[in-house]
Amino acid sequence: SSLSVCAASTMGFGGGGKGAVAKRATKRPVQKTIKKESRAQEEDNTVDANFDVDETERRIGKVAYFDRRRGFGFLEVEDGLVPENKLMVHWSEITSDDRWPFLNSGMEVEYSIKKVLVRQGKAGLLRASNVSLPGGDAIALQEEVEDKREYIGGKEMRYTGSIKWYHTTQGYGFITLDKPQSGVTEVKVNREEVSGGHAIPLHSGLQVEFGLSKNKMGTIAAYQVTLPGGEMLTRETGEAREAFPGVFTGEIDWYDFRGAQGWILPDDFETLPAQVQESVTEQAQRRADRTGKETMETLHFRRLDMVDHTVKFSKGVAIKFSVYMSAKGAGAFDVQLA
């Protein structure tokens, strides 16, 4: 069963106190109908689940646009191949050894097309995959960008500090330096400068090592951020995660594709590890106290914790997942269609 958390002041529980109380409840009704497609979704290469595409065929296209910070963009492809001849490409599909792979607008690339099933297999999304230079060579753009920078103490100079705060979804935060440099006590760190091959969450207080660069405006920022000693960051170290064994099932309670996060309603709450149950209950209780509304006991997840980052989950879709505890509480990872 699931837990419904209610605010005492609005629901009449707890003897009139300001706190909130929790009660067991059956799973709330799930919306089974599929929402009407928005224009944005129609333009996002949504196709019928039976749409046939040769995922082994290699094609040539040109980069129309790529947002390096957000890690995705679009390729201009053959006429009639996909709606509006624009095919989405995610940074994880770029063949590259760069710290944070990206593409430049106008460059020519070679790619394949893959179909990702969504909505429990009722529809599919077309995405670019295995993106490389024509001929199959890896894409290498990072060094060219770094050679244009001005460095504090030289390109190989390293400094130490700790994460002051970091917003994973927006992709930036600040580092407090152990020793001020040029009168600066803290510097900005952008997602693409975190060494680890993924968009890594960074918890406050995490000790890190980095270089310092200066832009044309004279602003100093961190680059090539690692753990002390140069070790690559991972989600486990960046967020102080402890993963638990086991795979659980549930359904999507809510998912914001643009916000890159969502909530899962577990099928059987009591099967989750005790530490995870306690954390999820506390999180739900805080939401109930803040909003004064009934709140379900749900697990938070980020797009980065989905097996396929490009899937657009609909409410009520059946999924499976694993769970972890971190410095910020419990969450779900390896989220995928059941």
GICOR-V675531 format. One line per field, one symbol per residue. psi: psi as a letter, one per 30 degrees, with the letter a starting at -180 (. if undefined). A space follows every 50 residues. Layout:
# GICOR-V675531
psi->???
This chain:
# GICOR-V675531
psi->llkkkkkefffglggglflllklkllklkkjflklkkleeeefhhklkfg kkkjffkklklkjekkjeefglakkkakkfelkghkkkkkffgkjlglei kllkkfkklkllklkkklhhgfllkklklhkalkffllkjfeeeeefflk kjglefkkllalkelkjeefhlakkkkekkkhgkfllkklefgjjffljk kklkfkklkllklkaffgkklklikllkfgkkkleeeeghkjkkllklla lkekkjeefhlakkjkejefflkeeeeeeeeeeeeeeeeefglkkljlkk llefgkejffkjklkfkkllllllkafgallklhklk.
